[in-house]
Amino acid sequence: MQQVITRIKNEMLITFNEMMKWFNAENTLQQYTPQDGGWNVAEILEHVSLTNFYLLILIRKSRTRALQQALLEDYQELLRDYSFEWDRMQQVGEPDAFYWNRPEHMQPTGTAELALVKATLRQQLQECMIYLDELKNGEGVAYKMMMSVNGLGKIDVYHYIYFLVQHAKRHLRQMERIRNEFDPAMKQVIQNG
């Protein structure tokens, strides 16, 4: 279980550190609308913080119930045959791997102040790290909640936190595509200017 928690923590730190770099991108890149009409970088950052907000509501609830359940039942039995579904969860981090119907309340407004979004993401990272520390003995396997995305079904707290990480990775890849599209676009403007 310690290996699972350590890997989740490491991937989370790397992912959030990469996410933070996008706040330092030049404003023209942050506001660049991709040719497909999708979100710009600023909107993606806002979306990730919004999605994390709602995922953390479920993670908080699952964590509380898992800790309560672990006191009532012998969760050690669940740990004997425990296997984390890394491959299945990593599909969440792949753009276009499956259809994703996001709820309206996770749509970015495009008006969020990026400094506030950055602070929110940092707080969300800290919250997840605290939960992983609280569930360091495997208690997170004692309770599962439904996750409808990509037919994941009932998943435990560790899978929920890793889902949050993979969702962020998905959007890191999306922002990389925007940067790759943006750079040639800027070269064209300079050549034509």
C-alpha positions as CSV (number, residue, x, y, z in Angstrom):
1,M,0.0,0.0,0.0
2,Q,2.9,2.3,0.8
3,Q,4.1,2.0,-2.8
4,V,0.7,2.9,-4.2
5,I,0.5,6.0,-1.9
6,T,4.0,7.0,-2.7
7,R,3.4,6.7,-6.5
8,I,0.2,8.7,-6.3
9,K,2.0,11.4,-4.3
10,N,4.9,11.6,-6.7
11,E,2.7,11.8,-9.7
12,M,0.6,14.4,-8.1
13,L,3.6,16.6,-7.2
14,I,5.0,16.3,-10.7
15,T,1.7,17.0,-12.3
16,F,0.8,20.0,-10.1
17,N,4.4,21.4,-10.5
18,E,3.9,21.2,-14.3
19,M,0.5,22.9,-14.0
20,M,2.0,25.8,-12.0
21,K,4.5,26.5,-14.9
22,W,1.5,27.5,-17.1
23,F,0.8,30.4,-14.8
24,N,4.1,31.9,-15.9
25,A,3.4,31.6,-19.6
26,E,3.1,34.8,-21.5
27,N,-0.3,36.3,-21.6
28,T,-0.6,35.9,-25.4
29,L,-0.2,32.1,-25.0
30,Q,-2.5,31.9,-22.0
31,Q,-5.2,33.7,-24.0
32,Y,-4.6,32.1,-27.4
33,T,-7.8,30.3,-28.6
34,P,-6.9,27.1,-30.5
35,Q,-8.0,26.6,-34.0
36,D,-10.5,24.0,-32.9
37,G,-12.3,26.7,-30.9
38,G,-11.6,24.9,-27.6
39,W,-10.6,26.5,-24.3
40,N,-7.5,28.6,-24.0
41,V,-4.8,27.9,-21.4
42,A,-6.4,30.3,-18.8
43,E,-9.7,28.6,-19.2
44,I,-8.2,25.1,-18.9
45,L,-6.4,26.1,-15.7
46,E,-9.8,27.4,-14.3
47,H,-11.5,24.2,-15.4
48,V,-9.0,22.0,-13.6
49,S,-9.5,24.0,-10.4
50,L,-13.3,23.7,-10.8
51,T,-13.2,20.0,-11.4
52,N,-10.8,19.5,-8.5
53,F,-13.3,21.4,-6.3
54,Y,-16.1,19.0,-7.1
55,L,-13.9,15.9,-7.0
56,L,-12.6,17.0,-3.6
57,I,-16.2,17.1,-2.2
58,L,-16.4,13.4,-3.1
59,I,-12.9,12.6,-1.9
60,R,-13.6,14.3,1.4
61,K,-16.8,12.3,1.8
62,S,-15.1,9.1,0.8
63,R,-12.2,9.7,3.1
64,T,-14.4,10.3,6.1
65,R,-16.5,7.2,5.4
66,A,-13.4,5.1,4.8
67,L,-11.9,6.1,8.1
68,Q,-15.2,5.3,9.9
69,Q,-15.5,2.0,8.1
70,A,-11.9,1.1,8.8
71,L,-12.7,1.4,12.6
72,L,-15.7,-0.8,12.3
73,E,-14.4,-3.6,10.0
74,D,-11.2,-5.3,9.4
75,Y,-10.1,-3.5,6.2
76,Q,-6.8,-5.5,6.3
77,E,-8.7,-8.3,4.6
78,L,-9.3,-6.0,1.7
79,L,-5.6,-5.2,1.4
80,R,-4.6,-8.8,1.0
81,D,-5.8,-9.0,-2.6
82,Y,-5.6,-5.3,-3.3
83,S,-4.5,-4.3,-6.8
84,F,-4.4,-0.7,-8.0
85,E,-5.7,-0.3,-11.5
86,W,-3.0,1.9,-12.9
87,D,-3.6,1.2,-16.6
88,R,-7.3,1.7,-16.4
89,M,-6.9,5.0,-14.4
90,Q,-4.2,6.3,-16.8
91,Q,-6.7,6.3,-19.6
92,V,-8.3,9.3,-17.8
93,G,-5.1,11.3,-18.5
94,E,-5.2,10.6,-22.3
95,P,-7.0,13.3,-24.3
96,D,-9.5,11.8,-26.7
97,A,-9.2,8.3,-25.2
98,F,-13.0,8.3,-24.6
99,Y,-16.0,10.6,-24.8
100,W,-16.2,12.9,-21.7
101,N,-19.4,14.7,-21.0
102,R,-18.5,17.3,-18.4
103,P,-21.2,18.9,-16.3
104,E,-22.1,22.5,-16.9
105,H,-20.7,23.6,-13.4
106,M,-17.2,22.5,-14.5
107,Q,-17.2,24.8,-17.5
108,P,-14.8,27.7,-17.1
109,T,-16.2,31.2,-17.2
110,G,-13.0,32.7,-18.7
111,T,-13.2,35.5,-16.1
112,A,-11.4,33.9,-13.2
113,E,-8.4,35.7,-11.9
114,L,-5.4,33.5,-12.6
115,A,-3.7,34.3,-9.3
116,L,-6.7,33.0,-7.4
117,V,-6.8,29.9,-9.6
118,K,-3.2,29.2,-8.9
119,A,-3.7,29.6,-5.1
120,T,-6.7,27.3,-5.3
121,L,-4.7,24.6,-7.1
122,R,-2.0,24.8,-4.5
123,Q,-4.6,24.4,-1.7
124,Q,-6.1,21.5,-3.5
125,L,-2.7,19.8,-3.8
126,Q,-2.1,20.2,-0.1
127,E,-5.6,18.8,0.7
128,C,-4.9,15.7,-1.3
129,M,-1.5,15.2,0.3
130,I,-3.1,15.5,3.8
131,Y,-5.7,12.9,2.9
132,L,-3.1,10.5,1.6
133,D,-1.2,10.9,4.9
134,E,-4.4,10.3,6.9
135,L,-5.0,7.1,4.9
136,K,-1.4,5.9,5.0
137,N,-2.3,2.4,6.4
138,G,-4.6,1.5,3.6
139,E,-7.8,2.7,5.2
140,G,-8.9,4.3,1.9
141,V,-9.8,0.8,0.5
142,A,-12.6,0.5,3.1
143,Y,-15.1,2.7,1.2
144,K,-15.9,3.0,-2.5
145,M,-17.9,5.5,-4.4
146,M,-19.3,5.5,-7.9
147,M,-17.4,7.1,-10.8
148,S,-19.3,7.3,-14.0
149,V,-16.5,8.6,-16.2
150,N,-15.2,6.0,-18.6
151,G,-17.3,3.3,-16.9
152,L,-14.9,3.2,-13.9
153,G,-17.7,2.1,-11.5
154,K,-17.1,2.0,-7.8
155,I,-13.6,3.2,-6.8
156,D,-11.8,3.7,-3.5
157,V,-10.3,6.9,-2.2
158,Y,-6.9,6.3,-3.7
159,H,-8.4,5.8,-7.1
160,Y,-10.4,9.0,-6.7
161,I,-7.3,11.0,-5.8
162,Y,-5.4,9.4,-8.7
163,F,-8.4,10.3,-11.0
164,L,-7.9,13.9,-10.0
165,V,-4.2,13.6,-11.0
166,Q,-5.0,12.0,-14.3
167,H,-7.6,14.6,-15.1
168,A,-5.0,17.3,-14.6
169,K,-2.5,15.4,-16.8
170,R,-5.2,15.2,-19.5
171,H,-5.3,19.0,-19.5
172,L,-1.5,19.4,-19.4
173,R,-1.4,17.5,-22.6
174,Q,-4.1,19.7,-24.0
175,M,-2.1,22.9,-23.1
176,E,1.0,21.4,-24.7
177,R,-1.0,21.0,-28.0
178,I,-2.1,24.6,-27.7
179,R,1.5,25.7,-27.2
180,N,2.6,23.7,-30.2
181,E,-0.2,25.3,-32.3
182,F,0.6,28.8,-30.8
183,D,4.3,28.8,-31.6
184,P,3.9,28.3,-35.4
185,A,1.0,30.8,-35.4
186,M,3.3,33.4,-33.8
187,K,6.0,32.7,-36.3
188,Q,3.5,33.3,-39.1
189,V,2.5,36.7,-37.6
190,I,6.1,37.7,-37.3
191,Q,6.9,36.7,-40.9
192,N,3.8,38.6,-42.2
193,G,4.3,41.6,-39.9
